[in-house]
Amino acid sequence: MNNVKQEMSGYRLPMYIEEILINNYCPNFLRMSMCREDDRYVFNYRTERYRKINIETLDTYMKLLLLKSIISINERNNDWLIKAENYLIEPELMYTVENMVDEKFIKMLFYPDFKKMKFEYKIILFAEKIKNNNDKREVELIDAFKHVAEKGDINRLKIFLDKNIGRIENTITN
């Protein structure tokens, strides 16, 4: 079993989030334990069969599916009262089984967001980080995605992703 250890000071997690995370109630995060001493935390994550996602091996289609999965994961995290403002959403904190991008194969490493940024802003930054600037079509799609995300309407964002994922699937099958 693989472990990842993170230490942090100067932050205080709400008790209900601590309880949700250490009891693994919210299945979207890696299993973890935490030790707290005043304002210092030590997080120990168990990666098990999950490995950091390798963005370089993903094509545009897979990246759009990944963005769609992150939106779904965020919605489920909200159901568990863990809002996006409480944790970072970064490519290096995404773990997956065999680099699959379907939400059921993705777990996130929980790390607190000191800036408490809103989900719409985080998904824009995430999309920018995974964009391949050498692929003109991908740049156009990701930039259009970011433009829709700026408006803050998650349903429009999902429609945008579904439409463009469908277009790519149609070009693959034809």
RAVENFEN-V801061 format. One record per pair of residues at least 6 apart in sequence whose C-alpha atoms are under 7 Angstrom apart, sorted by the first residue. I is the first residue (numbers start at 0). J is the second residue. Records with the same first field share a line. If there is no record, write none. Layout:
I->J, J
This chain:
0->45, 47
1->45, 46, 47
2->43, 44, 45, 46
3->43, 44, 45
4->42, 43, 44
5->41, 42, 43
6->40, 41, 42
7->39, 40, 41
8->38, 39, 40
9->38, 39
10->38
11->38
16->81
19->25
20->31
21->31, 32, 33
23->30
25->76, 79
27->72, 106, 107
28->106, 107, 108, 109
29->44, 45, 46, 106, 107, 108
30->44, 45
31->42, 43, 44, 45
32->42, 43, 44
33->40, 41, 42, 43
34->40, 41, 42
35->41
48->96
49->94, 95, 96
50->94, 95, 96
51->91, 93, 94, 95
52->93, 94, 95, 98
53->98
54->129
59->137
60->164, 167
61->100
63->160, 164
64->100, 101
65->100, 101
67->157, 160
68->101, 102
72->102
73->83
76->82
83->117, 118
84->112, 115, 116, 117, 118
85->111, 112, 115
86->109, 110, 111, 112
87->110, 111, 112
88->121, 125
89->125
90->125
92->107, 108
93->105, 106, 107, 108
94->105, 106, 107
95->104, 105, 106
96->104, 105
119->148, 149, 151
123->145, 148
126->141
130->137, 138, 141
131->137, 138
132->138
147->156
148->156
